[in-house]
Amino acid sequence: MNKKLKDPRTLYHPGKFQDQEQDTPALQDEMLPEPDCGETSYKGNNRLAGRTALITGGDSGIGRAVAIAFAREGADVAIQYFPGEEQDALEVKEIIEKEGRRSLLLPVDLREQNVATEIVEQTVKELGKLDILVLNAAQQIAVESLSELSIEQVEDTFKVNIISMYETVKAAEKHLPTGATIVTTTSVQATSPSPQLMDYAATNAAVTNFTKNLAQYFAKKGIRVNGVAPGPIWTPLQLDDGQLEGELPEFGQGSLLGRAGQPVELAPVYVFLASEESSYVTSQIYGVTGGQAIN
């Protein structure tokens, strides 16, 4: 028996979670247990040396794991985050700079007009260029019934989850050189929607479609576009009204592997899609779901 092999069912946090909640915005440091974003575990191999990335939602959860991985792979990293999440963002900045890479913090609310354009322009101005764009920011708010789903919430979810993607890509197009990469974050909810996440699921279906459409558009420019579809991943999103009351302890337990995923488990996929190792990969959605199908 190879003692170096590890059972994927018991890696990270294999059991139930403590029932907990936070006020908006939820912070990673206050979660029990704190998500593993690779702060101590991710080891880089210089696969993104000399690259410059902009990551939306880069202060915590999946975006944080991607930012840490990119820095350890040699990239300079700008991260957008929701105002009020400075505590998490400053921790990521410190990790990036400890790796000898440049960092840029961009606190903006993506529901507001023109801010997605501004973060692109600031990234290029401060870091000199942009050749990796990770569109990862999202709002997820669970509601018990359709009658409780306000149109204001629907509009906000669409603004953050998909409309801001359009604006960010439109602003970035003129800066992205041949060989650049775009990676979106969609969700298993795009193809297996849950009624309590009706607005969130719909936006992710749109993100999946947008990703494949962008890949067609950018192929003639030599720019690849792919997406990642996470399943149940332990992030602050889940504590910020992302689950119905009382459901958090069972979060992720119904996956084939019997547990929720950790953000660090997605980071290698984003690194692969951003790097030249995936040179013949475009218009694809990669599922990291613990076993649930995405097609």
N, C-alpha and C positions, 0 to 999 in steps of 0.2 A: 504493500500500500504506500502510495506517495504521500508522505506527511505534509508536503508543502501545499497540496491542494486543499482548498477550503470549500465547505458546503455553502452555496449561495443562499440557502434558506436561513442560515444563522449568522451571516455577515451583518455588520453594523447593528441596527436595533431590530431584533427579530420578533419582539412581542408587541403587546398593546401599548398605547400611549396614555399618559395621564390626561384626564379631561382638563382643558385649560383654554383661556381666551385672552386676547389683548385688545386694547383700544387701537384704533387706526392712527398711524400705520404700525403694524406689528413689527417687532424687532427680533432678529435672529438670536441675539445674546440672551433674550429672556425666554426662549423656548426650552422645554424640558421633554426629551433631551435636546441639546443644541444640534442642529443639522451638521453633518460632515460635508464640508465643501472642499476638502482636500488641503486644508490649511497646513497640516503636518504630513499628510500621506501622499499627495500628488508629486511625482518626480518628473521633471521635464527632460526632453531629449533634443532641444534646439531645433524643433521642427518648424517654428515660426520666427526664426531669427530675422531681424530687420523689418518685420511687419508692424503695422499700426492698426489697432482695432477700436471700434466704437461698439459698446455693448449697452443696450437699454435694459433697465432693471438689473444693473450689475452689482448692486450692493449686498444682496442676500440671495439665498436659495440657488437656483440653477445658474443665474447670471453671475453670482459671486464665484461659484465653482469654475465657470468658464473663464472669468477674469484672472483667477489665480493660475489656472492651467496655462492660459495664453502667456502670462508673464513668465512663467517657468519654462515655456517653450521659446522665449526670446522676444516676445512682442511688447511694444508700448501699448498701453490700454487706457482708453477714456471710458468712464462709466456714467450713464444717466441714472438718476435715482429720484424717488419721490421726496419732496421736501419734508423733513421730519425724520428721515432715516439716516441722518448724518453719522450717528454712532456706528452703524454698520458700514457706511461708505468709507469712513476714515480708517477703519480696520483693513478694508480691502486695499486702500491706497498705500498703507504702511507695508502690506505684504508685497504689493507690486514693486514698490521702490526698494524693498529689501533685496529683491532679485536683480537690482541694478537697472530696472526698466523705468521709463517715464510714465506718470499717471496723470489723469485729469478727471476731476469730479464735476459733474454737471447736474445740479439739483433743479429739476423742472417737473411740472405737472403736465403730462402729455395730453390732458384733456383741453389744454389751452391752445389757441391758434398760434401757429408760426414757431412754437418752441422746438418742434422736431427739426425744423430747418436750422434754427439757431445752434442746436447741439452739434450738428454736422459741421457748420461753419467754424464753430469754436474749436472742434477737434482738429480740423485742418490747419487753422491758424496757430494753435498751441503746439501741436505735435508734428506739423509739417506735411502730413499726407493722411490718406485713408485707403486701406486696401482689404480690410475685413470689416464687415458690418453684421452684427448679431442683433436681430430684432426679437427681443425676449420679454420686454415689459408686458405685464398683464394685470387685469382686474378680474377677480373671481368672487362673487357673492352669492351664496346659496339662499334660496327662499323656499318656504314650505309649499306655496301654491301660486298659481298664475295671478290670482287676485292681489297677492302681495308684491308682485314684480312691477315696480314703478317704471314708467316710460323714461323717467330721468335716469334710473339705473341702467336701463337698456342703452340709452344714448351714451352714457359715460363709458360703459363697457366697450361699445363699438369704437368710441373715440380712442381709448387707450389701446385696445387689442388689435385693431386692424386699420383704422383711419390714420393713426400716427405712423403706421408702417408705410402707407402710401406716401405721406409727406416726407418721411426720412429718406426713403429710396429716391424720390424725386430730387431732393436736395443733394443726395450723395452721388447721383449719376455722373455729373460732370467731373467729379473728383476720382472716381473709381477707375484705375488703369486696367488694361488687359492683364488677366491673371488674378484679378481681385476675386473675392468670394463673399457671398451673402448667405447667412444661415438664419432661418426663422425658427421660432419655437411655436409649435402648434400644440395639439393634445390628442390623446386617445378619445377625448370628448368630441372631436371632429367627426368621428365615424361611429362612436357608441355613446350618444348623448344621454345625459341624466336629466330627468325632468326638473330637478331642483337647481340645475345650472343651465337653464334654457338659453339665456343670453350669452353666457360664456361659451357654451358648446357651439352656438351659431357663429360666433366670431372665429372660433378655431377652424370650423369648416371653411370659412372665408379665407383664413390664413393659409390653409392647405391649398386651396384653389389659387390664391394669389402667388404662392411659392412656385407652383408649376407653370403659371402664366409668366411670371418674371423670368423663369429659366429659359422659356422660349424667346422672350424679348432680348435678354442679355447674352444669349449664346453667340449671336453674330458679333458681339463685342469681345468675346473671349473671357466672359465673366460667368462663373458658375453659381447657381442658386439651389440650395437644398434646405430641408427642414428637419426638425427633430420633434417627435411626438411622444412626450413623457406620459407615463401612467401616474399612479399615486406616488408622488414624491414629497418627502417631508420638508416643507418650506414654510416661511412665515405666511404665505398666501392662505394656508389652511386655517390659521388661527385668526385671520382678519375677516371673519364671517364667511370663510371659504367652505365650511361644512355646516350642516344643520346641527342644531343643539343636540348634544348627547352622542353624536356620531364619531367624534374625533378619536376616542379610544380604539375603535375598530378600523381606523384608517389604514388602507392597504392590505388588511389581513385576508381579503378575498382574492388576492392575486394568486397565480399559479405557484409562485415562490413563497406565498404565505406571509409576506411582509411588505411594508412600504419601502420605496427606494430612497436613496440618499443622493443629494445633488452631485457629489463627486463621481457617482456612477454614470453620469451623463457626460462629464467633461471630456473624456477621450473621444466621444463621438463628434463633439463640436471641433475638437482639435483636428481630427481626421478630415472633416468636411472643410475646414479652413485651410488646410495644408495642401501641398502639391501631391501628397500621397493619394488624394482622391481626384486626381487630374481627369479621370474619365467618368466622374460622377456628377450629374446635374439633374435637376427636376425630380429628385427623390425625397421621400419622407422616411426617416429612420425611427422606428418605434423602440422606446426604452420603457417598457410597460410592466415588467414582471411576468409577461406571458400573454397579455391580452392582445388580440389581433387588432390591426389598424386599417385593414382593408376588407 
